[in-house]
Amino acid sequence: MARPIVLSNGELHVGLNQFGLVHDFYFPYVGLENHAAGEHLRHRVGVMVDGTLSWLDGDNNWSFAFTYPHSALIGHTVATNEQLGILLEFDDTVDANMSAFLRNIHIVNTTDRVREIRLFMHQAFAIGDSRSNTDTAQYLPNSDAILHYRGRRAFIISGLYDDKPFDQHSIGLFGIEGHEGTYRDAEDGELSNSNVEHGRVDSTIRFRLEIEAHDSARVHYWIAAGTSIREALYIHKQIKVDGLLTRLLSTANWWHEWIQPARLVAEKIVPQHRQNFLHSMMIIKSQIDKRGAVIASTDTAMLNYSRDAYAYCWPRDGAFVLWPLIRMGYIDEAYRFFEFCKRGLHPNGYLMHKYRADGAMGSSWHPYVHDGIVAAPIQEDETALVLFVFAQYYQMHPNASLIKDFYLSMVKPMADFLVEYVDPATGLPKPSYDLWEEVFLTTTYTTSVVHAALLAASELADVAADPDNAVKWRAAAGDILSAAHKHLYNEERKSFYKGLIVKDGQIIKNGAVDCSSVFGAFMFGLFPSTSDEVTSAVESVKELFGVNRGSIGLPRYENDGYRRASQDVTGNWWFITSLWLAQYHLEGNNNEQAMKILDWVKDNAMSTGMLSEQMDPISGEIISPAPLTWTHAEYISTLLDTIIEPRQHNDSA
């Protein structure tokens, strides 16, 4: 289930599902401690009118529309139930300056008679993303609020209608001991006013309104989050003092200021993509923790059918995501990300598979022993790409403090590792896992990034007055380049090998056509973009995957089985790989073909501009997670390529 709306301030992150309900509630890190992940944890919204109670996710008579209309990360949801004669408008945000989820709920009576309407707001948490039953919920009469807490996590729920608080509440159990949840208490329109419960607890509050014919009213609702009850109560009181609309306006102003550099760039791109460009920028920002982690996706829908989701920071994803921001002049997000990577760097100079938002190592399925080869369970391209993008960051924002802060502690260890991690049998990088995290071998893609990273590091060494390492790293890059030209082009298939590995003294090559091998080779300058090798490889991709027969989307590689919709296709379409083809077209001034791909991406976005990882090539169905941060970054990067000088590729080979 994709998230059409995501909201964040770098500390509190909320994802709303296709019913406009809270379905992800991260705090105090973006991507870590999802207190609403799992079955029964969506926060229901219900309306009782004329004796009928309807939950937004339980009545097929509701229709929904989602937008980001304010040039800010303020979501707008319209829920309409013509049978009930009710329209609900939600303006939702996470406060930019304090951790509070705010909902301005506009309730419209579309009939020609006066009606009493009862609005029910339900909350369910598994605090700390824990399945143990040790949470507590309490009614706080002196604060007109409900408190949910466990340890150092506290959430205060409250609201106002016509300057009056909710008029009834219920606190109880859900998912244990035969209890479904306090939302069941609302079925007769009345709540029990139960005051406390502990274990696996939820709560519901009620607002009772009388609305004239063809008239409306507003309810202000919020959840204040803190690492202590005192902190959460302080935020709750501040909302009451300021007023929710004031907090909404303050947040809108914050976003208007943050988005301004991107807005200036958007004026230069084709008009039909400007809105989605800005939405993608805001969605990317929503996935970045204020301490530096760039989360691949906060959509936890995958937990419904997989062991884990994407709420981690892959260094590769983070570097790709921040590259377009760097190009537009954004500084802080990249700096914090490089600090995050520096903190997570292994003593041997490499980055691990992925990290949690707090910097701890994330889960992994990569072993230390790979068919008899003992090696760290890493993807070498992640280390190389972070180093490469840091060098681009320095070039665009040259500052002596960057060399002081990162050269000895990050650049040098990374570059030394890349130099040392070379197989003498081939002259290429030793095997590690490919960027798709599936195959242990020396890939063309990884070789491309390592080569580019060493050249970039040598330039940083020149700046740092370190001539010995400048020469060493540049020479190592040259050796890898020579080896790549010897080993990595597949004459038979007119494409690049996916990669190779040495076993028992024999070089075994993997001939599968992989888009990362083809586009990585030109994007990172391993082969000139106009070379016969790159030209023929791109043509092979287009022919193999049906582009020459009218198809637009590309899979990752031939016979990609990951979540493949049908055995009748060679793999699902990925937006990332498709946009790489658009970038190649732009490199060759083939703007018309590039725009076809960009338009296709936009046309397959959700109404809020939300983009997923992949889509079913037969049905066109979006396949989660959505948002996928990297997809949004490639979309932005491609649009930047339409107006800014293309990236400088090393075409000297």
C-alpha positions in Angstrom: 0.0 0.0 0.0 1.6 3.2 -1.2 1.6 6.4 0.8 0.0 9.2 -1.2 1.0 11.7 1.4 4.1 11.9 3.6 4.9 14.6 6.2 8.0 15.3 8.1 10.2 17.8 9.9 13.4 15.6 10.1 12.4 14.1 13.4 8.7 13.2 13.3 7.5 11.6 10.1 3.9 10.6 9.3 2.7 8.6 6.3 -1.0 8.7 5.3 -2.5 5.7 3.4 -5.0 5.7 0.6 -7.8 6.3 3.1 -6.1 9.4 4.5 -5.3 7.6 7.7 -2.1 7.6 9.7 -0.2 4.4 8.8 3.4 5.3 9.5 4.3 7.4 12.6 8.1 7.6 13.0 9.7 9.4 16.0 12.3 10.5 17.0 14.1 9.6 13.8 12.8 9.6 10.2 12.8 5.9 9.5 13.3 4.6 13.0 10.8 3.6 15.6 7.6 3.4 13.6 5.0 3.5 16.3 2.2 2.7 13.9 3.7 -0.1 11.8 1.7 -3.3 11.6 -1.7 -4.8 11.6 -4.5 -2.9 13.5 -2.3 0.2 13.9 -3.8 2.6 11.4 -5.5 5.5 13.0 -9.2 5.3 12.0 -11.4 8.3 11.3 -15.2 7.9 11.6 -18.3 10.0 11.0 -21.7 9.3 12.5 -24.6 11.1 10.9 -28.4 10.3 11.0 -27.6 7.3 13.2 -25.1 5.8 10.7 -21.4 5.4 11.6 -19.0 5.2 8.7 -15.2 4.7 9.0 -13.2 6.1 6.1 -11.5 2.7 5.6 -14.6 0.6 6.2 -17.2 2.0 3.8 -16.8 1.7 0.0 -19.0 4.8 -0.4 -16.0 7.1 0.4 -14.0 8.5 -2.5 -10.6 10.2 -2.0 -8.4 12.8 -3.7 -4.9 13.7 -2.5 -2.8 16.7 -3.4 0.0 18.9 -2.1 -1.5 22.3 -3.1 0.4 24.7 -1.0 4.0 24.5 -2.3 4.8 23.1 1.1 4.7 19.6 2.7 1.1 20.2 3.7 -1.1 17.4 2.4 -4.7 18.0 1.3 -7.1 15.1 1.4 -10.7 15.3 0.2 -12.9 12.4 1.4 -16.4 12.4 0.0 -19.4 10.3 0.9 -22.4 11.2 -1.3 -24.6 8.7 0.3 -24.1 10.3 3.7 -24.0 13.8 2.3 -20.7 14.5 4.0 -17.4 15.9 2.6 -14.2 15.9 4.7 -11.2 18.1 3.9 -8.0 17.5 5.7 -5.1 19.9 5.7 -2.3 17.8 7.3 1.3 18.6 8.2 4.1 17.9 10.6 5.0 21.2 12.3 8.3 22.4 10.9 9.7 23.6 14.2 8.3 21.1 16.8 7.3 17.5 16.7 3.5 17.7 16.2 1.2 16.1 13.6 -1.5 18.7 12.8 -4.9 18.1 11.1 -7.2 20.9 10.1 -10.4 19.0 9.4 -13.1 20.8 7.4 -16.5 19.0 7.7 -19.1 19.9 5.1 -22.8 19.1 5.3 -23.8 18.8 1.7 -27.5 18.2 2.4 -30.3 20.8 2.7 -31.0 20.2 6.4 -29.4 20.8 9.7 -27.6 17.8 11.0 -25.7 16.6 14.1 -22.4 15.1 13.1 -20.1 13.2 15.4 -16.5 12.9 14.4 -14.4 10.1 15.9 -10.6 10.2 15.9 -8.9 6.9 16.8 -5.2 6.3 17.7 -3.3 3.0 18.0 0.4 2.8 18.8 2.9 0.0 19.4 5.3 2.4 21.0 9.0 1.8 20.1 7.8 -0.5 17.3 7.5 -3.1 19.9 5.1 -6.0 20.0 5.3 -6.3 23.8 2.2 -5.2 25.6 3.6 -2.5 28.0 2.2 0.8 26.7 0.0 3.0 28.8 -2.8 5.4 27.8 -4.4 7.9 30.2 -7.0 10.7 30.0 -5.5 14.0 31.3 -8.4 16.1 32.5 -6.3 19.1 33.3 -4.9 19.2 29.8 -8.0 18.1 27.8 -5.9 15.4 26.2 -5.1 11.7 25.9 -1.6 10.5 26.8 0.0 7.4 25.2 3.5 6.6 26.6 6.1 4.0 27.0 9.6 4.7 28.4 11.0 7.8 26.7 8.3 8.1 24.1 5.2 10.1 24.8 2.3 11.2 22.6 -0.3 13.7 23.5 -3.6 13.6 21.5 -6.0 16.5 21.6 -8.1 18.8 19.6 -10.6 21.7 19.5 -14.0 22.4 17.9 -15.3 25.9 18.4 -12.6 26.5 21.0 -13.9 23.5 23.0 -12.1 20.2 23.5 -13.4 16.8 22.5 -16.5 15.9 24.5 -16.0 12.2 25.0 -13.1 9.7 25.0 -12.4 6.0 25.3 -9.2 4.2 26.3 -8.9 0.4 26.0 -7.1 -2.6 24.6 -6.8 -3.8 21.0 -5.4 -6.9 19.4 -5.2 -8.9 22.7 -7.6 -10.6 25.1 -10.3 -10.6 22.5 -10.4 -6.8 22.2 -10.6 -5.3 18.7 -10.1 -1.7 19.8 -11.9 1.3 21.2 -13.2 2.3 17.8 -15.8 -0.4 18.4 -17.0 1.7 21.4 -18.1 4.3 18.9 -20.6 2.1 17.1 -23.6 3.5 19.1 -22.2 7.1 18.8 -21.2 7.2 22.5 -17.8 6.6 24.1 -17.4 5.1 27.6 -15.1 7.8 29.0 -12.8 5.1 30.3 -9.7 6.8 31.7 -6.7 4.5 31.7 -5.4 1.2 30.4 -2.1 -0.5 30.1 -0.9 -3.2 27.8 -1.6 -3.0 24.1 -3.7 0.2 24.2 -5.6 2.5 21.9 -7.9 5.4 22.3 -10.7 7.3 20.6 -12.0 10.8 21.0 -15.3 12.4 19.8 -16.2 15.8 18.6 -20.0 16.6 18.5 -21.0 19.2 15.9 -24.2 20.7 14.7 -23.9 22.0 11.1 -26.5 23.9 9.2 -27.7 22.9 5.7 -25.0 23.4 3.1 -22.7 24.7 5.8 -19.5 23.5 7.4 -17.3 23.5 10.6 -13.7 22.9 11.4 -12.1 20.6 13.9 -8.4 21.0 14.9 -6.7 17.8 15.9 -3.1 17.1 16.8 -0.6 14.6 18.2 2.3 16.1 20.0 5.4 13.8 20.3 8.2 14.0 22.9 11.0 12.0 24.4 9.3 12.7 27.7 5.8 13.4 28.9 6.9 16.9 29.9 8.2 17.7 26.4 5.0 16.3 24.7 2.8 18.4 27.1 4.9 21.5 26.4 4.3 21.1 22.6 0.6 20.4 23.2 0.3 23.6 25.2 2.2 25.6 22.6 -0.3 24.5 19.9 -3.2 25.6 22.1 -1.6 29.0 22.8 -0.6 29.7 19.2 -3.6 28.0 17.5 -3.3 25.2 15.0 -3.8 27.5 12.0 -0.9 29.7 13.1 1.3 26.6 13.3 0.1 25.6 9.8 1.0 29.0 8.4 4.4 28.9 10.1 5.1 25.5 8.6 4.0 26.7 5.2 6.4 29.6 5.4 9.3 27.3 6.4 8.7 25.2 3.4 8.3 28.2 1.1 11.8 29.3 2.1 13.4 25.9 1.9 12.0 25.2 -1.6 13.0 28.6 -3.0 16.3 27.4 -4.7 14.4 24.6 -6.4 11.6 27.0 -7.4 14.1 29.2 -9.2 15.4 26.1 -11.1 11.8 24.9 -11.8 11.1 28.0 -13.8 13.7 26.8 -16.3 12.2 23.3 -16.9 9.3 22.5 -19.2 6.0 23.7 -17.6 4.3 20.3 -17.4 7.0 19.0 -15.0 7.3 22.0 -12.7 4.8 20.9 -10.1 6.0 17.3 -9.9 9.6 18.6 -9.7 8.8 20.6 -6.6 6.7 17.8 -5.1 9.6 15.4 -5.6 11.9 17.9 -3.8 9.6 18.0 -0.8 9.2 14.3 -0.8 12.9 13.8 -0.8 13.3 16.2 2.1 10.6 14.2 4.0 12.8 11.1 3.8 15.9 12.8 5.3 16.5 12.7 9.0 17.9 15.9 10.5 21.0 14.0 11.7 22.0 13.0 8.2 20.4 9.6 7.3 18.7 9.5 3.9 16.0 6.9 4.2 15.3 4.8 1.1 11.5 4.7 1.9 9.4 5.2 4.9 6.6 3.2 3.4 6.2 0.1 5.6 3.6 -1.7 3.5 6.2 -4.3 2.6 5.9 -5.6 6.1 2.6 -7.1 5.1 4.3 -9.7 3.0 8.1 -9.4 3.6 10.5 -9.6 6.5 11.6 -6.0 6.4 10.9 -2.7 4.7 13.1 0.0 3.2 13.4 2.3 6.3 17.2 2.3 6.3 19.9 4.5 4.9 21.8 2.8 2.1 24.9 5.0 1.5 24.5 4.6 -2.3 20.8 5.7 -2.2 21.8 8.7 0.0 24.5 9.8 -2.4 22.3 9.5 -5.5 19.5 11.4 -3.7 21.7 14.3 -2.5 23.5 14.7 -5.9 20.6 16.8 -7.5 20.2 18.8 -4.3 24.0 19.6 -4.4 23.6 20.7 -8.0 20.9 23.2 -7.0 23.0 24.7 -4.2 21.6 22.9 -1.1 24.3 22.5 1.5 23.1 21.3 4.9 21.5 18.0 3.9 24.6 16.8 2.1 27.0 17.9 4.9 25.0 16.0 7.5 24.8 13.0 5.3 28.6 13.0 4.9 29.0 13.3 8.7 26.6 10.4 9.0 28.7 8.3 6.6 31.9 9.3 8.4 30.5 8.1 11.7 29.5 4.8 10.2 32.8 4.2 8.3 34.4 0.8 9.1 38.0 1.1 10.4 39.2 -0.5 7.2 37.7 2.4 5.1 34.5 1.0 3.7 30.8 1.5 4.4 28.6 -1.3 5.3 25.5 -2.6 3.5 23.0 -0.2 5.2 22.4 1.7 8.4 19.5 2.6 10.7 18.7 6.3 11.0 20.5 6.4 14.4 23.7 5.2 12.7 23.6 1.6 13.9 24.2 -1.1 11.3 21.0 -2.2 9.6 19.8 -5.8 8.9 21.6 -7.7 6.1 21.5 -10.9 4.2 25.1 -10.8 3.0 27.5 -13.3 4.6 31.3 -13.0 5.2 31.9 -16.3 3.3 30.9 -16.3 -0.4 31.3 -19.7 -2.0 34.6 -20.2 -0.3 35.8 -16.5 -0.6 36.1 -14.7 2.7 35.3 -11.0 2.3 33.4 -8.2 4.1 29.6 -8.3 3.3 29.6 -5.0 1.5 28.7 -3.4 -1.8 31.9 -1.6 -2.8 30.0 0.9 -5.0 28.4 2.4 -1.9 31.8 3.5 -0.5 32.9 4.7 -3.9 29.8 6.6 -4.7 29.8 8.5 -1.4 33.5 9.4 -2.1 32.7 10.5 -5.6 29.7 12.7 -4.6 31.6 14.2 -1.8 34.2 15.4 -4.3 31.4 16.9 -6.5 30.1 18.6 -3.3 33.4 20.1 -2.7 33.8 21.3 -6.3 30.4 23.1 -6.1 30.9 24.4 -2.6 34.7 24.8 -2.2 35.4 25.4 1.5 38.6 24.7 3.3 36.7 23.5 6.3 35.4 20.5 4.2 38.9 19.3 3.6 39.7 19.8 7.3 36.5 18.0 8.4 36.6 15.1 6.0 39.8 14.5 4.1 41.8 12.5 6.7 38.8 11.0 8.5 36.8 9.9 5.4 38.3 10.6 2.0 41.7 9.1 2.6 40.5 5.9 4.3 37.9 5.4 1.6 40.4 5.9 -1.3 43.0 3.8 0.3 40.5 1.0 0.7 39.5 1.2 -3.0 43.1 1.1 -4.0 43.8 -2.0 -1.9 40.6 -3.8 -2.8 41.8 -4.9 -6.2 42.1 -8.4 -7.6 45.7 -9.0 -9.0 44.3 -11.6 -11.4 42.2 -9.1 -13.2 43.3 -5.6 -12.2 39.7 -4.9 -11.3 38.1 -4.4 -7.9 37.6 -7.5 -5.9 34.1 -9.0 -5.9 31.5 -7.6 -3.6 27.7 -7.5 -3.9 26.2 -5.7 -6.8 24.1 -2.6 -6.3 20.9 -4.7 -6.6 22.2 -6.6 -3.5 21.9 -10.0 -5.1 25.1 -11.2 -6.7 28.6 -11.5 -5.4 31.0 -10.6 -8.2 33.1 -7.8 -9.7 30.5 -5.8 -11.7 30.9 -3.3 -14.5 28.9 -0.8 -12.5 31.0 -1.1 -9.4 34.2 -0.8 -11.5 32.8 2.3 -13.1 32.1 4.0 -9.8 35.4 3.0 -8.2 37.3 4.4 -11.2 35.5 7.7 -10.9 35.9 7.8 -7.2 39.6 7.4 -7.3 40.0 10.1 -9.9 37.9 12.4 -7.7 39.9 11.5 -4.6 43.1 12.4 -6.4 41.7 15.9 -7.1 40.9 16.3 -3.4 44.4 15.1 -2.5 45.7 17.9 -4.7 43.6 20.4 -2.8 44.8 18.9 0.5 48.4 19.2 -0.5 48.9 15.5 -0.4 50.8 14.8 -3.7 51.8 11.3 -2.9 48.3 10.1 -2.6 47.1 12.2 -5.5 49.6 10.3 -7.7 48.8 6.9 -6.1 45.0 7.2 -6.5 45.2 8.6 -10.0 47.5 5.7 -11.1 45.2 3.2 -9.5 42.3 4.6 -11.4 44.3 4.4 -14.6 45.1 0.7 -14.0 41.4 -0.1 -13.3 40.4 1.7 -16.5 42.9 -0.4 -18.6 41.6 -3.6 -17.0 38.0 -2.6 -17.6 38.6 -2.1 -21.3 40.3 -5.5 -21.4 37.7 -7.5 -19.5 34.2 -5.9 -19.3 32.9 -5.5 -22.8 31.0 -8.5 -24.3 31.6 -8.6 -28.0 29.2 -11.4 -28.5 26.2 -9.6 -27.0 27.4 -6.1 -27.9 26.9 -5.0 -24.3 28.9 -4.9 -21.1 29.2 -7.9 -18.9 27.2 -7.7 -15.7 30.5 -8.7 -14.1 33.0 -11.4 -13.5 34.6 -13.5 -10.7 37.8 -15.5 -10.4 37.4 -19.1 -9.3 40.2 -21.7 -9.2 42.3 -19.4 -11.3 39.6 -19.0 -14.0 37.9 -15.8 -14.9 34.1 -16.6 -15.1 32.0 -13.9 -16.8 28.3 -13.1 -16.3 26.9 -12.1 -19.6 23.4 -11.0 -18.4 22.5 -7.6 -19.7 22.1 -5.3 -16.7 21.1 -1.6 -17.1 23.4 -0.6 -14.3 26.4 -2.0 -16.2 25.5 -0.1 -19.4 24.5 3.2 -17.9 27.1 3.1 -15.1 29.9 2.7 -17.7 29.0 6.0 -19.4 27.7 8.0 -16.4 31.0 7.5 -14.5 33.3 7.8 -17.5 34.6 4.3 -17.7 33.8 4.4 -21.4 33.1 7.6 -23.4 29.4 8.1 -24.0 30.0 8.3 -27.7 32.2 5.2 -27.8 31.3 2.2 -29.9 31.0 0.1 -26.7 28.5 2.4 -25.0 26.5 3.1 -28.2 26.1 -0.6 -29.0 25.3 -1.5 -25.4 22.5 1.0 -25.2 21.1 -0.3 -28.5 21.3 -3.8 -27.1 19.3 -2.7 -24.0 16.7 -1.0 -26.2 16.3 -4.0 -28.4 16.3 -6.6 -25.6 13.7 -4.8 -23.5 11.4 -3.7 -26.3 12.2 0.1 -26.4 12.7 -0.3 -30.2 9.2 -1.7 -30.3 7.5 1.1 -28.5 8.0 0.2 -24.8 9.3 2.9 -22.5 10.0 1.3 -19.2 13.1 -0.7 -18.5 13.7 -3.5 -15.9 16.9 -3.7 -13.9 18.3 -6.6 -15.9 17.0 -9.5 -18.0 15.0 -12.0 -16.2 14.8 -10.0 -13.0 12.6 -12.0 -10.7 12.3 -9.5 -7.8 8.5 -9.0 -7.3 8.0 -9.8 -11.0 4.4 -9.4 -11.9 4.4 -12.1 -14.6 6.6 -14.7 -16.0 5.7 -13.3 -19.4 7.9 -10.3 -18.9 11.6 -10.1 -18.4 11.1 -8.0 -15.3 9.1 -5.2 -13.8 9.7 -1.6 -15.1 11.9 0.4 -12.8 11.7 4.2 -12.9 15.4 4.5 -12.0 16.7 2.5 -14.9 14.2 4.1 -17.3 15.4 7.6 -16.3 19.0 6.5 -16.8 18.1 5.9 -20.5 16.6 9.4 -20.5 19.9 10.8 -19.1 21.8 9.0 -21.9 19.5 10.5 -24.5 20.1 14.0 -23.0 23.8 13.4 -23.2 23.4 12.9 -26.9 21.1 15.8 -27.3 18.2 13.5 -28.1 15.7 15.6 -26.1 12.6 14.2 -27.7 13.2 10.7 -26.6 14.2 11.8 -23.1 11.0 13.8 -22.7 9.0 10.8 -23.7 10.5 9.0 -20.7 10.0 11.9 -18.4 6.4 12.3 -19.4 5.8 8.6 -18.9 7.3 8.9 -15.3 5.1 11.8 -14.5 2.0 10.1 -16.0 2.6 7.1 -13.7 3.0 9.2 -10.5 0.2 9.5 -7.9 -1.8 12.6 -7.8 0.6 14.0 -5.2 3.6 13.3 -7.4 4.5 10.2 -5.4 6.7 7.8 -7.3 7.3 4.1 -6.5 10.2 1.8 -7.0 8.7 -0.2 -9.9 5.5 -0.9 -11.8 3.8 -3.9 -13.4 4.4 -3.6 -17.1 1.2 -5.5 -17.9 -1.4 -3.8 -15.6 0.5 -0.5 -15.0 0.0 -1.0 -11.2 2.4 0.8 -8.9 4.5 -1.6 -6.9 5.5 -0.3 -3.5 7.4 1.1 -1.8 6.1 4.5 -2.6 7.7 6.9 -2.2 11.1 5.5 -3.2 13.5 8.4 -2.5 16.0 7.3 -5.2 13.3 7.4 -7.9 12.4 10.9 -7.0 16.1 11.9 -7.1 16.6 10.4 -10.6 13.5 12.2 -11.8 14.9 15.5 -10.5 18.4 14.8 -11.9 17.0 14.0 -15.3 15.0 17.3 -15.4 18.2 19.2 -14.3 20.0 17.6 -17.2 17.5 19.3 -19.5 18.5 22.7 -18.4 22.0 22.5 -16.9 25.2 21.4 -18.5 25.4 17.6 -18.4 27.6 16.1 -15.8 31.2 16.1 -16.8 32.1 12.6 -17.8 35.7 11.4 -18.2 35.7 10.8 -21.9 39.4 10.8 -22.2 39.7 7.0 -22.4 
